[in-house]
Amino acid sequence: MKLIIQPEDGLTPLLRAVRAAKKSIDIVIFRFDRLELEEALEAAVTRGVVVRALIAHTNRGGEKTLRKLETRMLAKGITVARTADDLPRYHAKMLLVDATLHVLGFNFTRADIDKSRSLGIVTHDPRVVKDASALFEADTNRQTYAPSHDRFVVSPETSRERLTAFIKGAKKQLCIYDPKVSDNAIQRLLEDRAKAGVEIRIIGKLEKALAGVETRKLTGLRLHVRAMIRDGTAGFVGSQSLRKLELEGRREVGLIVRDTRIARKMLEVFESDWKDGIVTKDAPPVPGSPASARAAAKAAAKGADDADRKGERRKKDRKG
C-alpha cells in the first residue's frame, strides 16, 4: 500500500502506473485536463492494453468539456462509457491498472494535482481490487452494485454506515480534512466523541461550531481532499465529504486504511498543515477534554507573560 500526497507527488505516480500497465486500465473521470495522462492512456492502447474510461454524465460548468473528452478518447481507441443520470453526481475518482487500485481524493486536473492539498491511496489488496472492479462494471453497464468489502466505502450504498463506524472507533484523536462538515448526524457524533475525551481537529469548515471541535483554514494551497486519521493508526481517503448528499445521494468512493505506516504519514501531513493553518472561531472546549487542557495551558502561559511584564514595569517605576 502507498500514499500519494499532493501537490508534492504530482502526476508521476499515475503516469508511472499507466505506462507500466500490461493488460488493462479502467479509469473513472469526473474532471480531466492532463494531456500527459491522456497521451499515456493512448500509448497503452497502442501497446495492446485494454483501456476503458467511465466519464461522468455531468459536472458543474464542464459538461461540454466532458463530451469533448469522450470524443477524443474514442478517437484514441479507448472504450468510453458515460455514467447514468440517476444520481445528481458521479463524483468518484478512481484508477484500476491491472491488479492495482488507486482511490483518489483529487481529480485528474492541474488545479487539483499541482495547486491543492490532496491525498490518494494505492492498494494491491485483491479483495478491495475485486470490489472496485465490480463497481466499475456495475456503473459502466448501469446495473446495481452490491458491496462486498468493508474497507471500500461507496456512496450512496455504504458511506454513512462505514464512516459513522470509523468515527465512533476514535479513542484519543480524530483529525479531519473536509471542505465543510454539515451532516447533522455526523456533527452530533463528533460532539459526542469530543465529550468522551477525543481530540478532534478539522482542517476545513463546520456548518456550526461544535463544543470541543477545533477548526483551521488551510493556507497556501486549495483544499481538495476528504480524509480522516484516527488515533494515528487508521485512515480514510475518498471523494465524499461528511455531507448528507455526498453520503447518501451521489456516487462517491473512498477507502479505509488500517496500515499504521500510511496513517502516520497522513498524520504528519495533517500536523504540518495544522501548524500553518489559520485559526477559525471555535466553540468552547469541553471541560476535561484535550482541547480544554490546551486552552488552559495557553491561558496559563499568557497569564505568566502578563505577570512578568507587570513585574518589569513595577521595577522601572521604583527606579524612576
KALINVEN-V201047 format. One record per residue. RES is the residue in one small letter. BURIAL is + if it has 16 or more other ideal C-beta (glycine too) atoms within 10 Angstrom, else -. Layout:
# KALINVEN-V201047
RES:BURIAL
RES:BURIAL
This chain:
# KALINVEN-V201047
m:-
k:+
l:+
i:+
i:+
q:+
p:+
e:-
d:+
g:-
l:+
t:-
p:+
l:+
l:-
r:-
a:+
v:+
r:-
a:-
a:+
k:-
k:-
s:-
i:+
d:+
i:+
v:+
i:+
f:+
r:+
f:+
d:+
r:+
l:-
e:-
l:+
e:+
e:-
a:+
l:+
e:+
a:-
a:+
v:+
t:-
r:-
g:-
v:+
v:-
v:+
r:+
a:+
l:+
i:+
a:+
h:+
t:-
n:+
r:-
g:-
g:+
e:-
k:-
t:-
l:+
r:-
k:-
l:+
e:+
t:-
r:-
m:+
l:-
a:-
k:+
g:-
i:+
t:-
v:+
a:-
r:+
t:+
a:-
d:-
d:-
l:+
p:-
r:+
y:+
h:+
a:+
k:+
m:+
l:+
l:+
v:+
d:-
a:-
t:+
l:+
h:+
v:+
l:+
g:+
f:+
n:+
f:+
t:+
r:-
a:-
d:+
i:+
d:-
k:-
s:+
r:+
s:+
l:+
g:+
i:+
v:+
t:+
h:-
d:+
p:-
r:-
v:+
v:+
k:-
d:+
a:+
s:-
a:+
l:+
f:+
e:-
a:-
d:+
t:+
n:-
r:-
q:-
t:-
y:+
a:-
p:-
s:-
h:+
d:-
r:+
f:+
v:+
v:+
s:+
p:+
e:+
t:+
s:+
r:+
e:-
r:+
l:+
t:+
a:-
f:+
i:+
k:-
g:-
a:+
k:-
k:-
q:+
l:+
c:+
i:+
y:+
d:+
p:+
k:-
v:+
s:+
d:+
n:-
a:-
i:+
q:+
r:-
l:+
l:+
e:+
d:-
r:+
a:+
k:-
a:-
g:-
v:+
e:+
i:+
r:+
i:+
i:+
g:+
k:-
l:+
e:-
k:-
a:-
l:+
a:+
g:+
v:+
e:+
t:+
r:+
k:-
l:+
t:-
g:-
l:-
r:+
l:+
h:+
v:+
r:+
a:+
m:+
i:+
r:+
d:+
g:-
t:+
a:+
g:+
f:+
v:+
g:+
s:+
q:+
s:+
l:+
r:+
k:-
l:+
e:+
l:+
e:-
g:-
r:+
r:+
e:+
v:+
g:+
l:+
i:+
v:+
r:-
d:+
t:-
r:-
i:+
a:+
r:-
k:+
m:+
l:+
e:-
v:+
f:+
e:-
s:-
d:+
w:+
k:-
d:-
g:+
i:-
v:-
t:-
k:-
d:+
a:+
p:-
p:+
v:+
p:-
g:-
s:+
p:+
a:+
s:+
a:-
r:-
a:-
a:-
a:-
k:-
a:-
a:-
a:-
k:-
g:-
a:-
d:-
d:-
a:-
d:-
r:-
k:-
g:-
e:-
r:-
r:-
k:-
k:-
d:-
r:-
k:-
g:-
